[in-house]
Amino acid sequence: MILAAAFARCADQYADSPALCGPDSSVDHRALHERSLRAAEWLSGTRSVDDRPRIGLAARNSTTWVTAYLGILHAGAVPFLVDASAGDGELDRIHEDCSLDLLLHDRDTAGDAVPALPGLTATHRRIAERRHQLHPDTEVCRFTSGTTGRPNCLEFTGRAVRSAAENWAAGTAMSADDRILCCAGLSNGLAFNTSLLSSFLVGAQLHLSHGLPTSGRIRRLVAETQATRLVAFPALYDSFVRTGTGRADFASVRVAISSGAPLRADTKKRFTELTGVPMGNYYGVAEAGPLTYSTATSARSLGRPLPGVDIQAREVVDRDGAVHVRSASMATRYLNAPGLLESRIDDGGHYSTGDRGHLEDGELVLTGRSNRMINVGGRKVDPAEVGNAVSAVPGVEQAVILEVPDRHGEPAVAAVLVLREGLDAGEVRLRIRDNLAAHKVPTLIRVVDAIPTTVIGKPVLHELRSLFDTGTS
């Protein structure tokens, strides 16, 4: 398999050089490889109805996470990388759609869970009634919110994952001298594409963080690791500029990398003023991997295409058009939504991202979205998925999920509800927390007697948004 072989070559090439440091331990390349082979032995006993067990991995960043991921690859199984914050209901839907044989996790779970690797528990899953066949070249599966109301499972070949890492390392001049401090979950494309295989390929050191990334905590971690690259979602940088001070704390950092959503121009400018560190805007989409990067661009620009990437902004109105991309790191398909991804890829192999924008002197500038996805701190949220979870609560008669700005002006998930007597917004929040990741739970809720609609029955969104103009709930 391509990825197992790539990581094995890194272990041979860099051997005793430091590879990975997490909240649980630190290891060099050789030790990590040996640990992953022992994990593979344990995982090789996973029962499956076909020759490639499907093993979910839902845990916070740690060296054990990386050990488990590599162990799955070396065992010839397929890792399904799940956000650590996924609720139990989401995990059930993922199992139903993707037929996981085993789930490795770091949460307290009753039932048939057994100890697995240090810090991880294994739960064997019942055989699902439906089992979509994996593409024969699939080596990794990752998830993204989509327009189906359920997490979409993306299948990637080993070649696509390796290309994403190689092109990122080359396009950003990553080297063995780099020490990457990654504050994003490894299951997310930001961390997966910029900080995992890419750091191993060049012999860089990867430092992992989990937990709430406050500005004070980030300062301490930068000082401890002497990081040269900081990788985090825009929400962290927005928080930092509201509270952070001090250039000395960031003396070692050469670039701070952001993705998941366009970084606000004032945040980018203020962060550099506070720290002296340039921001590296990175644009990517889950289905196509990392696409652009630059540190020396205008405030609006997301940079130039990375190696192996072609971007087209097809004219629609004035200069702005629908952004279509083709890359060497494209996903093959959605496992649990046959034909959907293929329908969004044209005859030239370009994927329709749903973003709108234009190319300015060869650099990408985004100006909006053409779909309904909500971007919360860099994480995509599908309103249909949230609406399904809210509507399933007994006593919710109607629910509309929409995006509104929070008190800081950032996108937030909001809900307008019609409830039966005796049910309140707090109870609805409580009931859906087990079924949705924390960032998908509506932070702003309004309860109304009736949802305003048009003559054809569609919610009047501008009226619903106006309900949130005077405060929060």
Salt bridges, closest charged atoms under 4 A:
ASP16 OD1 - ARG30 NE 2.98
ASP50 OD2 - ARG54 NH2 3.92
ASP50 OD2 - ARG131 NE 3.20
ASP83 OD2 - ARG379 NH2 3.73
ASP88 OD1 - ARG107 NH1 3.42
GLU90 OE2 - LYS440 NZ 2.56
ASP92 OD1 - ARG125 NH2 3.31
GLU96 OE1 - ARG150 NH2 3.63
ASP97 OD1 - ARG130 NH2 2.91
ASP97 OD2 - ARG150 NE 2.94
ASP101 OD2 - ARG131 NH2 3.12
ASP106 OD2 - ARG60 NE 3.13
GLU155 OE2 - ARG333 NE 2.70
GLU166 OE2 - ARG162 NE 3.76
ASP178 OD2 - ARG229 NE 3.64
ASP178 OD1 - ARG254 NH2 2.70
ASP249 OD2 - ARG219 NE 3.01
ASP266 OD1 - ARG264 NE 3.43
GLU273 OE2 - LYS269 NZ 2.64
GLU273 OE1 - ARG270 NH1 3.43
ASP310 OD2 - HIS350 NE2 2.55
ASP320 OD1 - HIS358 ND1 2.71
ASP346 OD2 - ARG314 NH2 2.67
ASP346 OD1 - HIS350 ND1 3.89
ASP355 OD1 - ARG369 NH1 2.62
GLU360 OE1 - ARG300 NH2 2.98
GLU360 OE1 - ARG319 NH2 3.69
GLU360 OE1 - HIS358 NE2 3.20
GLU363 OE2 - ARG304 NE 3.97
GLU385 OE2 - ARG93 NH2 3.34
GLU385 OE2 - LYS440 NZ 3.18
GLU397 OE2 - ARG420 NE 3.62
GLU410 OE2 - ARG264 NH1 2.82
